Amino acid sequence: MSRPDRGTRAMHQALPPALRDAVDDFAEHLSRVRNRSAHTVRAYVTDLVSLLDHAVRMGCVDLAELDLSVLRSWLARQRTTGAARTSLARRAASARAFSAWAHRAGLLPADVGAALASPRAHRDLPSVLRADQAAALVEAPSRQAPPTNPPPHTDATRTDDATRTNPPRTDAEAAPTSDAAEGAEAVPLRDRVLLELLYATGVRVSEACGLDVGDVDHGRRVIRVFGKGGRERSVPYGVPAQRALDDWLRRGRPVMVGARSGDALLLGARGGRLNPTTARQIVGAYAEAAGLPRTSPHDLRHSAATHLLEGGADLRAVQELLGHSSLASTQIYTHVSVERLRTAYRQAHPRA
């Protein structure tokens, strides 16, 4: 089972043996059959343990006794404790996924979660940089020294954990570089290619950090990306990103490479594969140094998608580039574009 937090582990151990086994089997199914990321498995397991703990408190000692009233009671309790609509929607989705799996596995006589409704999650419009702001950010490493001790910066929109089967290694796992001066010169090259790729391709930060050198097709200017669920897609990039890649591979990566670097394209300060958390800090620090709004890698992804649509790109093409399984996930960017147009109209038209 994926490692949840201490409280969840304690609740898991307190469950009756049959329920504990069901949780572990469901986690195994998500990981091996559905190929879900460790983060997704951990979230589902946390929700499921909370649900079964509530069911036991209601007198359910056997999984077959789980019914719709228990599911609804669990969600109602979550709501009274202050859970946000987005959290309630996710927990309801976890309950439905478990119920469907348990019914197929013969652990439930019926798929009781199929009738479980959940509140529609409120979706704020994503934060989007203007084209000139995005350009200033990606060019910042060429104009200024790398920010010292970048502040911690989390991706407030969502946590993306879509990487290869083997997650990226952290900097701490690799050997340090031998020439600090050359390493200092290589860091801006690494930062520039990171920023260029995030904005040019719209990939998730974990996808960028999971890239290997062999995933870059320089002739066609395309990168091979492994997204959520291990789904593979090809994403094009432009000439500025190609120049940044050439500089990094010729003058930067050879300096920072270490014994544990492997085939990783982007490397950390000690030679290991660049960690997504470090990448978030890099983006946030350069944005702050450039006087831009608080910016995360996912904001660059939002910006790339919005600018593509504003430039006339087809919605289906943008869906493919971003790796969205549903067109509904991509459609939010059409709302962003309309809202930006509405804002410009209100500011500029004399009779707005």
C-alpha positions as CSV (number, residue, x, y, z in Angstrom):
1,M,0.0,0.0,0.0
2,S,1.2,3.5,-0.8
3,R,2.5,5.3,2.3
4,P,-0.3,7.6,3.6
5,D,0.1,9.9,6.6
6,R,0.5,8.7,10.1
7,G,-3.2,9.3,11.0
8,T,-4.4,7.3,8.0
9,R,-2.0,4.5,8.8
10,A,-3.4,4.3,12.3
11,M,-7.0,4.2,11.1
12,H,-6.0,1.5,8.5
13,Q,-4.5,-0.7,11.3
14,A,-7.6,-0.3,13.4
15,L,-9.9,-1.6,10.7
16,P,-11.2,-5.2,10.8
17,P,-8.8,-7.5,8.9
18,A,-11.2,-8.0,5.9
19,L,-11.6,-4.3,5.4
20,R,-7.8,-3.8,5.7
21,D,-7.3,-6.4,3.0
22,A,-9.9,-4.7,0.8
23,V,-8.0,-1.4,1.1
24,D,-4.7,-3.0,0.3
25,D,-6.1,-4.9,-2.7
26,F,-7.7,-1.7,-4.0
27,A,-4.5,0.1,-3.7
28,E,-2.7,-2.7,-5.6
29,H,-5.4,-2.5,-8.3
30,L,-4.9,1.2,-8.7
31,S,-1.2,1.0,-8.9
32,R,-0.6,-2.1,-11.1
33,V,-3.8,-2.4,-13.2
34,R,-4.9,1.2,-13.5
35,N,-1.3,2.4,-13.5
36,R,-2.1,5.4,-11.2
37,S,0.6,7.5,-9.8
38,A,1.8,7.1,-6.2
39,H,0.2,10.4,-5.3
40,T,-3.2,9.4,-6.8
41,V,-3.0,6.0,-5.0
42,R,-2.2,7.7,-1.7
43,A,-5.2,10.1,-2.1
44,Y,-7.6,7.3,-2.9
45,V,-6.4,5.2,0.0
46,T,-6.7,8.1,2.4
47,D,-10.3,8.7,1.3
48,L,-11.1,5.0,1.5
49,V,-9.7,4.5,5.0
50,S,-11.7,7.5,6.2
51,L,-14.9,6.0,4.6
52,L,-14.4,2.5,6.1
53,D,-13.5,4.0,9.5
54,H,-16.8,5.9,9.3
55,A,-18.7,2.7,8.2
56,V,-17.3,0.7,11.2
57,R,-18.4,3.5,13.5
58,M,-21.9,3.1,12.1
59,G,-21.9,-0.6,12.8
60,C,-20.7,-2.1,9.5
61,V,-18.3,-4.9,10.4
62,D,-18.5,-6.6,7.0
63,L,-17.9,-4.9,3.6
64,A,-21.1,-6.4,2.2
65,E,-23.0,-4.2,4.7
66,L,-21.7,-1.0,3.0
67,D,-24.6,0.8,1.4
68,L,-25.6,4.2,-0.1
69,S,-26.7,5.6,3.2
70,V,-23.3,5.0,4.7
71,L,-21.6,6.8,1.8
72,R,-23.9,9.7,2.1
73,S,-23.5,9.9,5.8
74,W,-19.7,9.9,5.4
75,L,-19.8,12.8,2.9
76,A,-22.3,14.7,5.1
77,R,-19.9,14.3,8.0
78,Q,-17.0,15.6,5.8
79,R,-19.1,18.6,4.9
80,T,-19.9,19.5,8.5
81,T,-16.1,19.4,9.4
82,G,-15.5,22.1,6.8
83,A,-14.3,20.1,3.7
84,A,-14.3,22.2,0.6
85,R,-16.5,21.4,-2.4
86,T,-13.5,20.2,-4.4
87,S,-12.5,17.9,-1.6
88,L,-16.0,16.5,-1.3
89,A,-16.1,15.9,-5.1
90,R,-12.8,14.1,-5.0
91,R,-13.8,11.9,-2.0
92,A,-17.1,11.0,-3.7
93,A,-15.1,10.0,-6.8
94,S,-12.9,7.8,-4.6
95,A,-15.9,6.1,-3.0
96,R,-17.5,5.5,-6.4
97,A,-14.2,4.0,-7.8
98,F,-13.9,1.7,-4.8
99,S,-17.5,0.6,-4.9
100,A,-17.3,-0.2,-8.6
101,W,-14.1,-2.2,-8.1
102,A,-15.4,-4.0,-5.0
103,H,-18.6,-5.0,-6.9
104,R,-16.5,-6.4,-9.8
105,A,-14.3,-8.3,-7.3
106,G,-17.3,-9.9,-5.7
107,L,-16.9,-8.0,-2.4
108,L,-20.1,-6.0,-2.7
109,P,-23.4,-7.5,-3.9
110,A,-24.1,-4.2,-5.8
111,D,-22.3,-1.1,-6.9
112,V,-23.7,1.1,-4.2
113,G,-21.6,4.0,-5.2
114,A,-23.1,4.4,-8.7
115,A,-26.0,6.4,-7.3
116,L,-23.8,8.6,-5.1
117,A,-24.1,12.3,-6.1
118,S,-21.4,14.8,-5.3
119,P,-21.2,18.5,-5.2
120,R,-20.0,20.1,-8.4
121,A,-16.5,21.3,-7.7
122,H,-16.1,25.0,-8.1
123,R,-13.3,25.8,-10.6
124,D,-11.6,29.1,-10.5
125,L,-10.2,30.4,-13.8
126,P,-6.5,29.5,-13.9
127,S,-3.8,32.2,-13.4
128,V,-2.5,33.2,-16.8
129,L,0.5,35.4,-17.7
130,R,0.4,37.8,-20.6
131,A,2.5,36.8,-23.6
132,D,5.1,39.6,-22.7
133,Q,5.2,38.4,-19.1
134,A,5.8,34.8,-20.1
135,A,8.5,35.9,-22.5
136,A,10.2,37.9,-19.7
137,L,10.1,34.9,-17.4
138,V,11.6,32.4,-19.8
139,E,14.3,34.9,-20.8
140,A,15.1,35.8,-17.2
141,P,18.0,33.3,-16.7
142,S,19.8,34.9,-19.7
143,R,19.6,38.4,-18.2
144,Q,20.2,37.8,-14.5
145,A,22.1,35.6,-12.0
146,P,20.2,32.6,-10.6
147,P,18.1,33.7,-7.6
148,T,19.8,32.7,-4.3
149,N,17.9,30.3,-2.0
150,P,14.7,30.3,-4.0
151,P,11.7,30.4,-1.6
152,P,9.5,27.4,-1.3
153,H,6.7,27.6,-3.9
154,T,3.9,25.1,-4.2
155,D,1.6,24.6,-7.2
156,A,-1.6,25.9,-5.7
157,T,-3.7,24.7,-8.7
158,R,-3.1,21.0,-8.5
159,T,-0.4,18.6,-7.8
160,D,0.7,16.8,-10.8
161,D,2.5,13.4,-10.2
162,A,2.5,12.1,-13.7
163,T,6.0,10.6,-14.2
164,R,7.6,7.5,-15.5
165,T,7.2,4.3,-13.5
166,N,10.4,5.1,-11.8
167,P,10.0,8.6,-10.2
168,P,12.7,11.2,-10.7
169,R,15.6,11.0,-8.3
170,T,16.3,13.9,-6.0
171,D,19.5,16.0,-6.0
172,A,20.5,14.5,-2.7
173,E,20.9,11.1,-4.3
174,A,23.6,12.2,-6.7
175,A,27.3,13.0,-6.5
176,P,28.3,16.7,-6.4
177,T,30.0,18.3,-9.3
178,S,33.8,18.8,-9.1
179,D,33.9,22.4,-10.5
180,A,31.7,24.8,-8.6
181,A,32.5,27.7,-11.0
182,E,31.6,25.8,-14.1
183,G,28.5,24.5,-12.3
184,A,27.4,28.0,-11.5
185,E,27.6,28.9,-15.2
186,A,25.6,25.8,-16.1
187,V,22.8,26.5,-13.7
188,P,21.3,29.4,-15.8
189,L,21.4,27.2,-18.9
190,R,19.5,24.5,-17.0
191,D,17.0,27.1,-15.7
192,R,16.5,28.6,-19.2
193,V,15.8,25.2,-20.8
194,L,13.4,24.3,-18.0
195,L,11.4,27.5,-18.4
196,E,11.4,27.3,-22.2
197,L,10.1,23.8,-22.2
198,L,7.4,24.4,-19.6
199,Y,6.1,27.4,-21.6
200,A,6.8,26.1,-25.2
201,T,5.2,22.7,-24.6
202,G,2.8,23.2,-21.8
203,V,3.9,20.0,-20.1
204,R,3.4,19.3,-16.4
205,V,6.4,20.0,-14.2
206,S,6.7,16.3,-13.3
207,E,6.7,15.4,-17.0
208,A,9.5,17.9,-17.7
209,C,11.6,16.5,-14.9
210,G,10.9,13.0,-16.1
211,L,12.4,13.7,-19.6
212,D,15.4,11.7,-20.7
213,V,18.0,12.9,-23.2
214,G,16.6,10.4,-25.7
215,D,13.1,11.8,-25.4
216,V,14.2,14.9,-27.4
217,D,13.9,14.6,-31.2
218,H,16.0,17.5,-32.3
219,G,15.3,17.0,-36.0
220,R,11.6,17.3,-35.7
221,R,11.7,19.5,-32.6
222,V,9.4,17.2,-30.6
223,I,9.7,15.7,-27.1
224,R,8.3,12.4,-26.0
225,V,6.3,12.8,-22.8
226,F,5.0,10.2,-20.4
227,G,1.9,11.6,-18.8
228,K,-0.8,10.5,-16.3
229,G,-1.4,6.8,-16.3
230,G,1.8,6.2,-18.3
231,R,0.2,7.6,-21.5
232,E,2.7,8.6,-24.1
233,R,2.4,11.7,-26.3
234,S,4.6,13.7,-28.6
235,V,4.7,17.5,-28.1
236,P,6.4,20.0,-30.4
237,Y,8.5,22.9,-29.3
238,G,9.8,26.0,-31.0
239,V,13.1,27.5,-32.1
240,P,13.9,29.4,-28.8
241,A,13.5,26.1,-26.8
242,Q,15.7,24.4,-29.4
243,R,18.4,27.0,-28.8
244,A,18.1,26.6,-25.1
245,L,18.3,22.8,-25.4
246,D,21.4,23.0,-27.6
247,D,23.2,25.3,-25.2
248,W,22.3,23.1,-22.2
249,L,23.3,19.9,-23.8
250,R,26.6,21.3,-25.2
251,R,27.7,23.6,-22.4
252,G,25.6,22.9,-19.3
253,R,24.7,19.3,-18.8
254,P,28.2,17.9,-19.3
255,V,29.4,20.1,-16.4
256,M,26.6,19.1,-14.0
257,V,26.4,15.4,-15.0
258,G,27.3,12.9,-12.2
259,A,27.6,9.2,-11.5
260,R,23.9,9.0,-10.8
261,S,22.6,11.2,-13.6
262,G,21.7,8.4,-15.9
263,D,19.8,9.6,-19.0
264,A,18.0,12.4,-17.2
265,L,17.7,15.6,-19.4
266,L,17.4,18.1,-16.5
267,L,19.8,17.8,-13.6
268,G,19.9,19.2,-10.1
269,A,22.8,21.0,-8.5
270,R,24.4,17.8,-7.3
271,G,24.0,15.9,-10.6
272,G,20.8,13.9,-10.0
273,R,17.6,14.2,-11.9
274,L,15.9,17.6,-11.2
275,N,13.2,17.2,-8.6
276,P,9.8,18.8,-9.4
277,T,9.8,20.6,-6.1
278,T,13.1,22.2,-7.0
279,A,11.7,23.1,-10.4
280,R,8.7,24.8,-8.8
281,Q,11.1,26.8,-6.6
282,I,13.1,27.9,-9.7
283,V,10.1,29.1,-11.5
284,G,8.7,31.0,-8.5
285,A,12.1,32.6,-7.8
286,Y,12.7,33.9,-11.3
287,A,9.1,35.2,-11.5
288,E,9.6,37.1,-8.2
289,A,13.0,38.4,-9.4
290,A,11.4,39.6,-12.6
291,G,8.6,41.4,-10.8
292,L,5.9,39.1,-12.1
293,P,2.9,37.8,-10.2
294,R,3.4,34.7,-8.1
295,T,3.9,32.0,-10.8
296,S,4.2,28.2,-10.7
297,P,5.0,25.7,-13.5
298,H,1.3,25.0,-13.8
299,D,0.7,28.7,-14.4
300,L,3.1,28.4,-17.4
301,R,1.1,25.4,-18.6
302,H,-2.1,27.5,-18.3
303,S,-0.5,30.3,-20.1
304,A,0.7,28.1,-23.0
305,A,-2.7,26.6,-23.5
306,T,-4.5,30.0,-23.4
307,H,-2.0,31.7,-25.8
308,L,-2.4,28.7,-28.2
309,L,-6.2,29.2,-28.3
310,E,-5.9,32.9,-28.6
311,G,-3.6,32.4,-31.5
312,G,-6.2,30.3,-33.3
313,A,-5.2,26.7,-32.3
314,D,-7.9,24.0,-32.4
315,L,-9.3,23.0,-29.0
316,R,-8.8,19.3,-29.9
317,A,-5.1,20.0,-30.8
318,V,-4.6,21.8,-27.5
319,Q,-6.2,18.8,-25.7
320,E,-3.7,16.5,-27.3
321,L,-0.7,18.7,-26.5
322,L,-1.7,19.0,-22.9
323,G,-2.4,15.3,-22.5
324,H,-6.0,15.8,-21.2
325,S,-8.1,12.6,-21.3
326,S,-11.3,14.7,-21.5
327,L,-12.0,17.7,-23.7
328,A,-13.9,19.2,-20.7
329,S,-10.5,19.8,-19.0
330,T,-9.3,21.8,-21.9
331,Q,-12.5,23.9,-22.4
332,I,-11.7,26.0,-19.3
333,Y,-9.1,27.8,-21.4
334,T,-11.8,29.0,-23.7
335,H,-13.4,30.7,-20.7
336,V,-10.1,32.2,-19.8
337,S,-9.8,33.7,-23.3
338,V,-13.3,35.1,-23.2
339,E,-12.8,36.6,-19.7
340,R,-9.6,38.3,-20.9
341,L,-11.5,39.7,-23.9
342,R,-14.3,40.9,-21.6
343,T,-11.7,42.6,-19.3
344,A,-10.0,44.3,-22.2
345,Y,-13.4,45.5,-23.5
346,R,-14.4,46.9,-20.2
347,Q,-11.1,48.8,-19.9
348,A,-11.0,50.1,-23.5
349,H,-14.5,50.7,-24.8
350,P,-16.1,54.0,-23.9
351,R,-19.5,52.5,-23.5
352,A,-18.5,49.3,-21.7
